[in-house]
């Protein structure tokens, strides 16, 4: 199940909740009970550089299929 990070606007605390993707936009209360929260953008799996494949091309990089 995905983990979503939230920030409470009242106490400025951040917290995480695990919930199904179908509930990703549902409101969340902070552990202290405040309801004024915002879901934070997760940067997991995002990198600043994109690696390019090595080799010639084709289905396997040009090694075995004759590309």
Predicted model as a PDB file, atoms N, CA, C, CB and O in Angstrom, pLDDT in the B-factor column:
MODEL        1                                                                  
ATOM      1  N   UNK A   1       0.848  -1.169   0.000  1.00 89.00           N  
ATOM      2  CA  UNK A   1       0.000   0.000   0.000  1.00 89.00           C  
ATOM      3  C   UNK A   1       0.902   1.244   0.000  1.00 89.00           C  
ATOM      4  CB  UNK A   1      -0.970  -0.008   1.229  1.00 89.00           C  
ATOM      5  O   UNK A   1       1.875   1.289   0.753  1.00 89.00           O  
ATOM      6  N   UNK A   2       0.603   2.236  -0.817  1.00 92.00           N  
ATOM      7  CA  UNK A   2       1.438   3.439  -0.881  1.00 92.00           C  
ATOM      8  C   UNK A   2       1.407   4.240   0.416  1.00 92.00           C  
ATOM      9  CB  UNK A   2       0.989   4.320  -2.030  1.00 92.00           C  
ATOM     10  O   UNK A   2       0.429   4.215   1.162  1.00 92.00           O  
ATOM     11  N   UNK A   3       2.505   4.950   0.663  1.00 93.00           N  
ATOM     12  CA  UNK A   3       2.615   5.841   1.810  1.00 93.00           C  
ATOM     13  C   UNK A   3       2.552   7.275   1.296  1.00 93.00           C  
ATOM     14  CB  UNK A   3       3.937   5.582   2.614  1.00 93.00           C  
ATOM     15  O   UNK A   3       3.240   7.632   0.340  1.00 93.00           O  
ATOM     16  N   UNK A   4       1.726   8.085   1.935  1.00 94.00           N  
ATOM     17  CA  UNK A   4       1.558   9.482   1.548  1.00 94.00           C  
ATOM     18  C   UNK A   4       2.012  10.362   2.711  1.00 94.00           C  
ATOM     19  CB  UNK A   4       0.073   9.788   1.155  1.00 94.00           C  
ATOM     20  O   UNK A   4       1.740  10.061   3.873  1.00 94.00           O  
ATOM     21  N   UNK A   5       2.707  11.454   2.386  1.00 95.00           N  
ATOM     22  CA  UNK A   5       3.190  12.382   3.401  1.00 95.00           C  
ATOM     23  C   UNK A   5       2.297  13.623   3.418  1.00 95.00           C  
ATOM     24  CB  UNK A   5       4.671  12.771   3.136  1.00 95.00           C  
ATOM     25  O   UNK A   5       1.931  14.160   2.373  1.00 95.00           O  
ATOM     26  N   UNK A   6       1.961  14.058   4.620  1.00 97.00           N  
ATOM     27  CA  UNK A   6       1.109  15.227   4.819  1.00 97.00           C  
ATOM     28  C   UNK A   6       1.800  16.211   5.747  1.00 97.00           C  
ATOM     29  CB  UNK A   6      -0.267  14.819   5.390  1.00 97.00           C  
ATOM     30  O   UNK A   6       2.683  15.835   6.519  1.00 97.00           O  
ATOM     31  N   UNK A   7       1.395  17.471   5.668  1.00 97.00           N  
ATOM     32  CA  UNK A   7       1.859  18.498   6.605  1.00 97.00           C  
ATOM     33  C   UNK A   7       0.642  19.154   7.223  1.00 97.00           C  
ATOM     34  CB  UNK A   7       2.771  19.557   5.899  1.00 97.00           C  
ATOM     35  O   UNK A   7      -0.313  19.507   6.530  1.00 97.00           O  
ATOM     36  N   UNK A   8       0.690  19.314   8.544  1.00 98.00           N  
ATOM     37  CA  UNK A   8      -0.387  19.983   9.264  1.00 98.00           C  
ATOM     38  C   UNK A   8      -0.116  21.482   9.244  1.00 98.00           C  
ATOM     39  CB  UNK A   8      -0.510  19.451  10.730  1.00 98.00           C  
ATOM     40  O   UNK A   8       0.962  21.927   9.640  1.00 98.00           O  
ATOM     41  N   UNK A   9      -1.081  22.251   8.789  1.00 97.00           N  
ATOM     42  CA  UNK A   9      -0.921  23.705   8.742  1.00 97.00           C  
ATOM     43  C   UNK A   9      -1.069  24.337  10.124  1.00 97.00           C  
ATOM     44  CB  UNK A   9      -1.937  24.314   7.784  1.00 97.00           C  
ATOM     45  O   UNK A   9      -0.612  25.459  10.344  1.00 97.00           O  
ATOM     46  N   UNK A  10      -1.699  23.629  11.048  1.00 97.00           N  
ATOM     47  CA  UNK A  10      -1.905  24.168  12.394  1.00 97.00           C  
ATOM     48  C   UNK A  10      -0.647  24.040  13.243  1.00 97.00           C  
ATOM     49  CB  UNK A  10      -3.069  23.455  13.080  1.00 97.00           C  
ATOM     50  O   UNK A  10      -0.199  25.019  13.841  1.00 97.00           O  
ATOM     51  N   UNK A  11      -0.072  22.834  13.301  1.00 97.00           N  
ATOM     52  CA  UNK A  11       1.104  22.624  14.157  1.00 97.00           C  
ATOM     53  C   UNK A  11       2.406  22.507  13.360  1.00 97.00           C  
ATOM     54  CB  UNK A  11       0.911  21.370  14.995  1.00 97.00           C  
ATOM     55  O   UNK A  11       3.472  22.343  13.954  1.00 97.00           O  
ATOM     56  N   UNK A  12       2.339  22.591  12.019  1.00 96.00           N  
ATOM     57  CA  UNK A  12       3.491  22.549  11.124  1.00 96.00           C  
ATOM     58  C   UNK A  12       4.264  21.241  11.215  1.00 96.00           C  
ATOM     59  CB  UNK A  12       4.413  23.697  11.425  1.00 96.00           C  
ATOM     60  O   UNK A  12       5.451  21.202  10.893  1.00 96.00           O  
ATOM     61  N   UNK A  13       3.611  20.176  11.648  1.00 96.00           N  
ATOM     62  CA  UNK A  13       4.226  18.861  11.746  1.00 96.00           C  
ATOM     63  C   UNK A  13       3.976  18.092  10.453  1.00 96.00           C  
ATOM     64  CB  UNK A  13       3.676  18.080  12.968  1.00 96.00           C  
ATOM     65  O   UNK A  13       2.963  18.313   9.789  1.00 96.00           O  
ATOM     66  N   UNK A  14       4.886  17.195  10.091  1.00 96.00           N  
ATOM     67  CA  UNK A  14       4.663  16.318   8.949  1.00 96.00           C  
ATOM     68  C   UNK A  14       4.430  14.896   9.454  1.00 96.00           C  
ATOM     69  CB  UNK A  14       5.868  16.368   7.961  1.00 96.00           C  
ATOM     70  O   UNK A  14       4.979  14.492  10.480  1.00 96.00           O  
ATOM     71  N   UNK A  15       3.617  14.150   8.729  1.00 96.00           N  
ATOM     72  CA  UNK A  15       3.301  12.781   9.109  1.00 96.00           C  
ATOM     73  C   UNK A  15       2.997  11.978   7.862  1.00 96.00           C  
ATOM     74  CB  UNK A  15       2.114  12.735  10.094  1.00 96.00           C  
ATOM     75  O   UNK A  15       2.694  12.536   6.807  1.00 96.00           O  
ATOM     76  N   UNK A  16       3.080  10.659   7.989  1.00 95.00           N  
ATOM     77  CA  UNK A  16       2.834   9.761   6.867  1.00 95.00           C  
ATOM     78  C   UNK A  16       1.645   8.866   7.166  1.00 95.00           C  
ATOM     79  CB  UNK A  16       4.080   8.914   6.562  1.00 95.00           C  
ATOM     80  O   UNK A  16       1.403   8.485   8.311  1.00 95.00           O  
ATOM     81  N   UNK A  17       0.904   8.538   6.109  1.00 95.00           N  
ATOM     82  CA  UNK A  17      -0.214   7.612   6.206  1.00 95.00           C  
ATOM     83  C   UNK A  17      -0.111   6.597   5.081  1.00 95.00           C  
ATOM     84  CB  UNK A  17      -1.571   8.362   6.153  1.00 95.00           C  
ATOM     85  O   UNK A  17       0.223   6.950   3.950  1.00 95.00           O  
ATOM     86  N   UNK A  18      -0.392   5.350   5.384  1.00 95.00           N  
ATOM     87  CA  UNK A  18      -0.514   4.333   4.351  1.00 95.00           C  
ATOM     88  C   UNK A  18      -1.988   4.162   4.059  1.00 95.00           C  
ATOM     89  CB  UNK A  18       0.144   2.980   4.784  1.00 95.00           C  
ATOM     90  O   UNK A  18      -2.800   3.953   4.960  1.00 95.00           O  
ATOM     91  N   UNK A  19      -2.318   4.257   2.776  1.00 94.00           N  
ATOM     92  CA  UNK A  19      -3.715   4.110   2.356  1.00 94.00           C  
ATOM     93  C   UNK A  19      -3.747   3.668   0.913  1.00 94.00           C  
ATOM     94  CB  UNK A  19      -4.505   5.433   2.540  1.00 94.00           C  
ATOM     95  O   UNK A  19      -2.775   3.860   0.182  1.00 94.00           O  
ATOM     96  N   UNK A  20      -4.860   3.075   0.486  1.00 95.00           N  
ATOM     97  CA  UNK A  20      -4.980   2.662  -0.917  1.00 95.00           C  
ATOM     98  C   UNK A  20      -4.931   3.871  -1.856  1.00 95.00           C  
ATOM     99  CB  UNK A  20      -6.288   1.879  -1.134  1.00 95.00           C  
ATOM    100  O   UNK A  20      -5.276   4.985  -1.461  1.00 95.00           O  
ATOM    101  N   UNK A  21      -4.505   3.645  -3.088  1.00 93.00           N  
ATOM    102  CA  UNK A  21      -4.437   4.736  -4.061  1.00 93.00           C  
ATOM    103  C   UNK A  21      -5.802   5.355  -4.295  1.00 93.00           C  
ATOM    104  CB  UNK A  21      -3.864   4.237  -5.380  1.00 93.00           C  
ATOM    105  O   UNK A  21      -5.894   6.544  -4.603  1.00 93.00           O  
ATOM    106  N   UNK A  22      -6.861   4.577  -4.155  1.00 95.00           N  
ATOM    107  CA  UNK A  22      -8.208   5.102  -4.353  1.00 95.00           C  
ATOM    108  C   UNK A  22      -8.570   6.149  -3.297  1.00 95.00           C  
ATOM    109  CB  UNK A  22      -9.221   3.964  -4.326  1.00 95.00           C  
ATOM    110  O   UNK A  22      -9.515   6.916  -3.484  1.00 95.00           O  
ATOM    111  N   UNK A  23      -7.824   6.183  -2.189  1.00 94.00           N  
ATOM    112  CA  UNK A  23      -8.069   7.163  -1.126  1.00 94.00           C  
ATOM    113  C   UNK A  23      -6.952   8.200  -1.029  1.00 94.00           C  
ATOM    114  CB  UNK A  23      -8.223   6.454   0.212  1.00 94.00           C  
ATOM    115  O   UNK A  23      -6.833   8.892  -0.018  1.00 94.00           O  
ATOM    116  N   UNK A  24      -6.137   8.309  -2.074  1.00 90.00           N  
ATOM    117  CA  UNK A  24      -4.983   9.208  -2.018  1.00 90.00           C  
ATOM    118  C   UNK A  24      -5.359  10.675  -1.846  1.00 90.00           C  
ATOM    119  CB  UNK A  24      -4.167   9.054  -3.263  1.00 90.00           C  
ATOM    120  O   UNK A  24      -4.585  11.441  -1.271  1.00 90.00           O  
ATOM    121  N   UNK A  25      -6.509  11.076  -2.324  1.00 89.00           N  
ATOM    122  CA  UNK A  25      -6.933  12.480  -2.215  1.00 89.00           C  
ATOM    123  C   UNK A  25      -7.864  12.734  -1.043  1.00 89.00           C  
ATOM    124  CB  UNK A  25      -7.614  12.910  -3.487  1.00 89.00           C  
ATOM    125  O   UNK A  25      -8.328  13.859  -0.858  1.00 89.00           O  
ATOM    126  N   UNK A  26      -8.145  11.712  -0.252  1.00 94.00           N  
ATOM    127  CA  UNK A  26      -9.048  11.877   0.899  1.00 94.00           C  
ATOM    128  C   UNK A  26      -8.396  12.760   1.966  1.00 94.00           C  
ATOM    129  CB  UNK A  26      -9.423  10.494   1.502  1.00 94.00           C  
ATOM    130  O   UNK A  26      -7.179  12.705   2.146  1.00 94.00           O  
ATOM    131  N   UNK A  27      -9.178  13.569   2.673  1.00 94.00           N  
ATOM    132  CA  UNK A  27      -8.624  14.404   3.744  1.00 94.00           C  
ATOM    133  C   UNK A  27      -7.971  13.546   4.831  1.00 94.00           C  
ATOM    134  CB  UNK A  27      -9.728  15.286   4.360  1.00 94.00           C  
ATOM    135  O   UNK A  27      -8.352  12.395   5.044  1.00 94.00           O  
ATOM    136  N   UNK A  28      -6.987  14.124   5.508  1.00 96.00           N  
ATOM    137  CA  UNK A  28      -6.295  13.422   6.591  1.00 96.00           C  
ATOM    138  C   UNK A  28      -6.136  14.359   7.775  1.00 96.00           C  
ATOM    139  CB  UNK A  28      -4.912  12.894   6.123  1.00 96.00           C  
ATOM    140  O   UNK A  28      -5.839  15.540   7.600  1.00 96.00           O  
ATOM    141  N   UNK A  29      -6.331  13.845   8.960  1.00 96.00           N  
ATOM    142  CA  UNK A  29      -6.095  14.608  10.185  1.00 96.00           C  
ATOM    143  C   UNK A  29      -4.715  14.258  10.714  1.00 96.00           C  
ATOM    144  CB  UNK A  29      -7.194  14.319  11.257  1.00 96.00           C  
ATOM    145  O   UNK A  29      -4.276  13.114  10.598  1.00 96.00           O  
ATOM    146  N   UNK A  30      -4.028  15.234  11.294  1.00 96.00           N  
ATOM    147  CA  UNK A  30      -2.707  14.972  11.857  1.00 96.00           C  
ATOM    148  C   UNK A  30      -2.857  14.168  13.153  1.00 96.00           C  
ATOM    149  CB  UNK A  30      -1.943  16.305  12.117  1.00 96.00           C  
ATOM    150  O   UNK A  30      -3.954  14.097  13.707  1.00 96.00           O  
ATOM    151  N   UNK A  31      -1.775  13.566  13.638  1.00 96.00           N  
ATOM    152  CA  UNK A  31      -1.848  12.773  14.864  1.00 96.00           C  
ATOM    153  C   UNK A  31      -2.365  13.554  16.074  1.00 96.00           C  
ATOM    154  CB  UNK A  31      -0.493  12.217  15.178  1.00 96.00           C  
ATOM    155  O   UNK A  31      -2.868  12.957  17.026  1.00 96.00           O  
ATOM    156  N   UNK A  32      -2.244  14.886  16.045  1.00 96.00           N  
ATOM    157  CA  UNK A  32      -2.749  15.714  17.146  1.00 96.00           C  
ATOM    158  C   UNK A  32      -4.216  16.075  16.967  1.00 96.00           C  
ATOM    159  CB  UNK A  32      -1.926  16.983  17.266  1.00 96.00           C  
ATOM    160  O   UNK A  32      -4.792  16.769  17.805  1.00 96.00           O  
ATOM    161  N   UNK A  33      -4.834  15.600  15.861  1.00 96.00           N  
ATOM    162  CA  UNK A  33      -6.262  15.806  15.646  1.00 96.00           C  
ATOM    163  C   UNK A  33      -6.636  17.015  14.812  1.00 96.00           C  
ATOM    164  CB  UNK A  33      -6.921  15.917  16.936  1.00 96.00           C  
ATOM    165  O   UNK A  33      -7.824  17.270  14.616  1.00 96.00           O  
ATOM    166  N   UNK A  34      -5.662  17.771  14.312  1.00 97.00           N  
ATOM    167  CA  UNK A  34      -5.973  18.933  13.469  1.00 97.00           C  
ATOM    168  C   UNK A  34      -6.387  18.461  12.079  1.00 97.00           C  
ATOM    169  CB  UNK A  34      -4.754  19.897  13.377  1.00 97.00           C  
ATOM    170  O   UNK A  34      -5.830  17.499  11.550  1.00 97.00           O  
ATOM    171  N   UNK A  35      -7.349  19.132  11.502  1.00 96.00           N  
ATOM    172  CA  UNK A  35      -7.852  18.722  10.183  1.00 96.00           C  
ATOM    173  C   UNK A  35      -7.338  19.582   9.030  1.00 96.00           C  
ATOM    174  CB  UNK A  35      -9.352  18.756  10.186  1.00 96.00           C  
ATOM    175  O   UNK A  35      -7.584  19.256   7.869  1.00 96.00           O  
ATOM    176  N   UNK A  36      -6.622  20.682   9.328  1.00 97.00           N  
ATOM    177  CA  UNK A  36      -6.109  21.555   8.271  1.00 97.00           C  
ATOM    178  C   UNK A  36      -4.756  21.023   7.801  1.00 97.00           C  
ATOM    179  CB  UNK A  36      -5.982  23.030   8.772  1.00 97.00           C  
ATOM    180  O   UNK A  36      -3.706  21.489   8.241  1.00 97.00           O  
ATOM    181  N   UNK A  37      -4.799  20.034   6.895  1.00 97.00           N  
ATOM    182  CA  UNK A  37      -3.575  19.399   6.408  1.00 97.00           C  
ATOM    183  C   UNK A  37      -3.501  19.480   4.895  1.00 97.00           C  
ATOM    184  CB  UNK A  37      -3.504  17.937   6.864  1.00 97.00           C  
ATOM    185  O   UNK A  37      -4.503  19.711   4.219  1.00 97.00           O  
ATOM    186  N   UNK A  38      -2.301  19.288   4.378  1.00 96.00           N  
ATOM    187  CA  UNK A  38      -2.067  19.297   2.943  1.00 96.00           C  
ATOM    188  C   UNK A  38      -1.170  18.108   2.598  1.00 96.00           C  
ATOM    189  CB  UNK A  38      -1.422  20.649   2.483  1.00 96.00           C  
ATOM    190  O   UNK A  38      -0.214  17.815   3.316  1.00 96.00           O  
ATOM    191  N   UNK A  39      -1.486  17.422   1.492  1.00 95.00           N  
ATOM    192  CA  UNK A  39      -0.668  16.302   1.034  1.00 95.00           C  
ATOM    193  C   UNK A  39       0.556  16.861   0.331  1.00 95.00           C  
ATOM    194  CB  UNK A  39      -1.472  15.355   0.088  1.00 95.00           C  
ATOM    195  O   UNK A  39       0.441  17.748  -0.514  1.00 95.00           O  
ATOM    196  N   UNK A  40       1.739  16.338   0.682  1.00 95.00           N  
ATOM    197  CA  UNK A  40       2.985  16.803   0.094  1.00 95.00           C  
ATOM    198  C   UNK A  40       3.314  15.981  -1.146  1.00 95.00           C  
ATOM    199  CB  UNK A  40       4.133  16.724   1.115  1.00 95.00           C  
ATOM    200  O   UNK A  40       2.916  14.822  -1.264  1.00 95.00           O  
ATOM    201  N   UNK A  41       4.037  16.594  -2.054  1.00 89.00           N  
ATOM    202  CA  UNK A  41       4.478  15.920  -3.268  1.00 89.00           C  
ATOM    203  C   UNK A  41       5.663  15.035  -2.929  1.00 89.00           C  
ATOM    204  CB  UNK A  41       4.846  16.942  -4.379  1.00 89.00           C  
ATOM    205  O   UNK A  41       6.657  15.510  -2.380  1.00 89.00           O  
ATOM    206  N   UNK A  42       5.566  13.779  -3.244  1.00 76.00           N  
ATOM    207  CA  UNK A  42       6.644  12.835  -2.998  1.00 76.00           C  
ATOM    208  C   UNK A  42       7.610  12.858  -4.162  1.00 76.00           C  
ATOM    209  CB  UNK A  42       6.096  11.418  -2.775  1.00 76.00           C  
ATOM    210  O   UNK A  42       7.193  12.885  -5.320  1.00 76.00           O  
ATOM    211  N   UNK A  43       8.893  12.848  -3.865  1.00 73.00           N  
ATOM    212  CA  UNK A  43       9.909  12.849  -4.914  1.00 73.00           C  
ATOM    213  C   UNK A  43      10.554  11.479  -5.050  1.00 73.00           C  
ATOM    214  CB  UNK A  43      10.974  13.904  -4.625  1.00 73.00           C  
ATOM    215  O   UNK A  43      11.589  11.356  -5.704  1.00 73.00           O  
ATOM    216  N   UNK A  44       9.976  10.455  -4.454  1.00 66.00           N  
ATOM    217  CA  UNK A  44      10.529   9.109  -4.542  1.00 66.00           C  
ATOM    218  C   UNK A  44      10.517   8.625  -5.987  1.00 66.00           C  
ATOM    219  CB  UNK A  44       9.741   8.140  -3.646  1.00 66.00           C  
ATOM    220  O   UNK A  44       9.510   8.751  -6.683  1.00 66.00           O  
ATOM    221  N   UNK A  45      11.616   8.085  -6.421  1.00 60.00           N  
ATOM    222  CA  UNK A  45      11.698   7.530  -7.773  1.00 60.00           C  
ATOM    223  C   UNK A  45      11.953   8.552  -8.857  1.00 60.00           C  
ATOM    224  CB  UNK A  45      10.450   6.812  -8.086  1.00 60.00           C  
ATOM    225  O   UNK A  45      11.984   8.199 -10.036  1.00 60.00           O  
ATOM    226  N   UNK A  46      12.139   9.813  -8.492  1.00 63.00           N  
ATOM    227  CA  UNK A  46      12.404  10.854  -9.480  1.00 63.00           C  
ATOM    228  C   UNK A  46      13.865  11.260  -9.351  1.00 63.00           C  
ATOM    229  CB  UNK A  46      11.453  12.087  -9.288  1.00 63.00           C  
ATOM    230  O   UNK A  46      14.331  11.574  -8.256  1.00 63.00           O  
ATOM    231  N   UNK A  47      14.585  11.254 -10.464  1.00 62.00           N  
ATOM    232  CA  UNK A  47      15.985  11.671 -10.424  1.00 62.00           C  
ATOM    233  C   UNK A  47      16.205  12.795 -11.426  1.00 62.00           C  
ATOM    234  CB  UNK A  47      16.931  10.478 -10.721  1.00 62.00           C  
ATOM    235  O   UNK A  47      15.410  13.003 -12.342  1.00 62.00           O  
ATOM    236  N   UNK A  48      17.283  13.499 -11.233  1.00 63.00           N  
ATOM    237  CA  UNK A  48      17.581  14.635 -12.092  1.00 63.00           C  
ATOM    238  C   UNK A  48      18.257  14.271 -13.393  1.00 63.00           C  
ATOM    239  CB  UNK A  48      18.428  15.590 -11.366  1.00 63.00           C  
ATOM    240  O   UNK A  48      18.318  15.091 -14.309  1.00 63.00           O  
ATOM    241  N   UNK A  49      18.769  13.048 -13.492  1.00 62.00           N  
ATOM    242  CA  UNK A  49      19.436  12.640 -14.722  1.00 62.00           C  
ATOM    243  C   UNK A  49      18.742  11.425 -15.300  1.00 62.00           C  
ATOM    244  CB  UNK A  49      20.923  12.343 -14.470  1.00 62.00           C  
ATOM    245  O   UNK A  49      18.195  10.597 -14.572  1.00 62.00           O  
ATOM    246  N   UNK A  50      18.771  11.332 -16.579  1.00 59.00           N  
ATOM    247  CA  UNK A  50      18.163  10.195 -17.251  1.00 59.00           C  
ATOM    248  C   UNK A  50      19.272   9.389 -17.899  1.00 59.00           C  
ATOM    249  CB  UNK A  50      17.104  10.650 -18.304  1.00 59.00           C  
ATOM    250  O   UNK A  50      20.060   9.920 -18.682  1.00 59.00           O  
ATOM    251  N   UNK A  51      19.335   8.107 -17.571  1.00 59.00           N  
ATOM    252  CA  UNK A  51      20.364   7.261 -18.140  1.00 59.00           C  
ATOM    253  C   UNK A  51      19.925   6.786 -19.518  1.00 59.00           C  
ATOM    254  CB  UNK A  51      20.664   6.065 -17.217  1.00 59.00           C  
ATOM    255  O   UNK A  51      18.783   6.370 -19.712  1.00 59.00           O  
ATOM    256  N   UNK A  52      20.845   6.854 -20.465  1.00 57.00           N  
ATOM    257  CA  UNK A  52      20.586   6.399 -21.823  1.00 57.00           C  
ATOM    258  C   UNK A  52      21.082   4.968 -21.964  1.00 57.00           C  
ATOM    259  CB  UNK A  52      21.265   7.329 -22.865  1.00 57.00           C  
ATOM    260  O   UNK A  52      22.126   4.627 -21.408  1.00 57.00           O  
ATOM    261  N   UNK A  53      20.364   4.127 -22.692  1.00 55.00           N  
ATOM    262  CA  UNK A  53      20.829   2.754 -22.890  1.00 55.00           C  
ATOM    263  C   UNK A  53      22.129   2.729 -23.678  1.00 55.00           C  
ATOM    264  CB  UNK A  53      19.763   1.923 -23.610  1.00 55.00           C  
ATOM    265  O   UNK A  53      22.366   3.582 -24.534  1.00 55.00           O  
ATOM    266  N   UNK A  54      22.958   1.754 -23.384  1.00 57.00           N  
ATOM    267  CA  UNK A  54      24.229   1.575 -24.085  1.00 57.00           C  
ATOM    268  C   UNK A  54      24.029   0.593 -25.237  1.00 57.00           C  
ATOM    269  CB  UNK A  54      25.338   1.069 -23.113  1.00 57.00           C  
ATOM    270  O   UNK A  54      23.153  -0.270 -25.177  1.00 57.00           O  
ATOM    271  N   UNK A  55      24.810   0.719 -26.246  1.00 56.00           N  
ATOM    272  CA  UNK A  55      24.752  -0.240 -27.347  1.00 56.00           C  
ATOM    273  C   UNK A  55      24.092   0.353 -28.575  1.00 56.00           C  
ATOM    274  CB  UNK A  55      24.009  -1.487 -26.919  1.00 56.00           C  
ATOM    275  O   UNK A  55      23.752   1.535 -28.614  1.00 56.00           O  
ATOM    276  N   UNK A  56      23.918  -0.499 -29.583  1.00 56.00           N  
ATOM    277  CA  UNK A  56      23.435  -0.039 -30.871  1.00 56.00           C  
ATOM    278  C   UNK A  56      21.957   0.201 -30.960  1.00 56.00           C  
ATOM    279  CB  UNK A  56      23.803  -0.992 -31.884  1.00 56.00           C  
ATOM    280  O   UNK A  56      21.549   1.252 -31.456  1.00 56.00           O  
ATOM    281  N   UNK A  57      21.137  -0.704 -30.513  1.00 57.00           N  
ATOM    282  CA  UNK A  57      19.709  -0.547 -30.639  1.00 57.00           C  
ATOM    283  C   UNK A  57      19.055  -1.880 -30.750  1.00 57.00           C  
ATOM    284  CB  UNK A  57      19.359   0.307 -31.819  1.00 57.00           C  
ATOM    285  O   UNK A  57      19.646  -2.892 -30.372  1.00 57.00           O  
ATOM    286  N   UNK A  58      17.857  -1.918 -31.255  1.00 59.00           N  
ATOM    287  CA  UNK A  58      17.113  -3.168 -31.352  1.00 59.00           C  
ATOM    288  C   UNK A  58      16.570  -3.578 -29.989  1.00 59.00           C  
ATOM    289  CB  UNK A  58      17.999  -4.277 -31.927  1.00 59.00           C  
ATOM    290  O   UNK A  58      16.616  -2.813 -29.025  1.00 59.00           O  
ATOM    291  N   UNK A  59      16.067  -4.773 -29.933  1.00 65.00           N  
ATOM    292  CA  UNK A  59      15.387  -5.222 -28.726  1.00 65.00           C  
ATOM    293  C   UNK A  59      16.336  -5.477 -27.563  1.00 65.00           C  
ATOM    294  CB  UNK A  59      14.613  -6.467 -29.019  1.00 65.00           C  
ATOM    295  O   UNK A  59      15.914  -5.437 -26.407  1.00 65.00           O  
ATOM    296  N   UNK A  60      17.610  -5.740 -27.847  1.00 63.00           N  
ATOM    297  CA  UNK A  60      18.540  -6.071 -26.769  1.00 63.00           C  
ATOM    298  C   UNK A  60      19.796  -5.215 -26.811  1.00 63.00           C  
ATOM    299  CB  UNK A  60      18.919  -7.533 -26.839  1.00 63.00           C  
ATOM    300  O   UNK A  60      20.835  -5.625 -26.294  1.00 63.00           O  
ATOM    301  N   UNK A  61      19.724  -4.057 -27.402  1.00 60.00           N  
ATOM    302  CA  UNK A  61      20.899  -3.208 -27.484  1.00 60.00           C  
ATOM    303  C   UNK A  61      21.800  -3.519 -28.662  1.00 60.00           C  
ATOM    304  CB  UNK A  61      21.676  -3.322 -26.235  1.00 60.00           C  
ATOM    305  O   UNK A  61      22.909  -2.992 -28.750  1.00 60.00           O  
ATOM    306  N   UNK A  62      21.340  -4.368 -29.567  1.00 58.00           N  
ATOM    307  CA  UNK A  62      22.115  -4.672 -30.761  1.00 58.00           C  
ATOM    308  C   UNK A  62      23.074  -5.825 -30.611  1.00 58.00           C  
ATOM    309  CB  UNK A  62      22.866  -3.486 -31.168  1.00 58.00           C  
ATOM    310  O   UNK A  62      23.869  -6.086 -31.514  1.00 58.00           O  
ATOM    311  N   UNK A  63      23.020  -6.525 -29.490  1.00 60.00           N  
ATOM    312  CA  UNK A  63      23.987  -7.595 -29.256  1.00 60.00           C  
ATOM    313  C   UNK A  63      23.669  -8.903 -29.927  1.00 60.00           C  
ATOM    314  CB  UNK A  63      24.112  -7.830 -27.824  1.00 60.00           C  
ATOM    315  O   UNK A  63      24.558  -9.512 -30.522  1.00 60.00           O  
ATOM    316  N   UNK A  64      22.429  -9.363 -29.856  1.00 66.00           N  
ATOM    317  CA  UNK A  64      22.157 -10.726 -30.328  1.00 66.00           C  
ATOM    318  C   UNK A  64      21.135 -10.796 -31.455  1.00 66.00           C  
ATOM    319  CB  UNK A  64      21.679 -11.563 -29.187  1.00 66.00           C  
ATOM    320  O   UNK A  64      20.960 -11.867 -32.038  1.00 66.00           O  
ATOM    321  N   UNK A  65      20.465  -9.719 -31.782  1.00 64.00           N  
ATOM    322  CA  UNK A  65      19.412  -9.819 -32.792  1.00 64.00           C  
ATOM    323  C   UNK A  65      19.870  -9.309 -34.163  1.00 64.00           C  
ATOM    324  CB  UNK A  65      18.186  -9.041 -32.338  1.00 64.00           C  
ATOM    325  O   UNK A  65      19.072  -9.243 -35.098  1.00 64.00           O  
ATOM    326  N   UNK A  66      21.135  -8.954 -34.283  1.00 61.00           N  
ATOM    327  CA  UNK A  66      21.660  -8.537 -35.582  1.00 61.00           C  
ATOM    328  C   UNK A  66      21.373  -7.100 -35.932  1.00 61.00           C  
ATOM    329  CB  UNK A  66      21.109  -9.400 -36.640  1.00 61.00           C  
ATOM    330  O   UNK A  66      21.548  -6.706 -37.085  1.00 61.00           O  
ATOM    331  N   UNK A  67      20.940  -6.307 -34.982  1.00 54.00           N  
ATOM    332  CA  UNK A  67      20.656  -4.888 -35.282  1.00 54.00           C  
ATOM    333  C   UNK A  67      21.928  -4.091 -35.411  1.00 54.00           C  
ATOM    334  CB  UNK A  67      19.774  -4.268 -34.200  1.00 54.00           C  
ATOM    335  O   UNK A  67      21.879  -2.887 -35.661  1.00 54.00           O  
TER     336      UNK A  67                                                      
ENDMDL                                                                          
END                                                                             
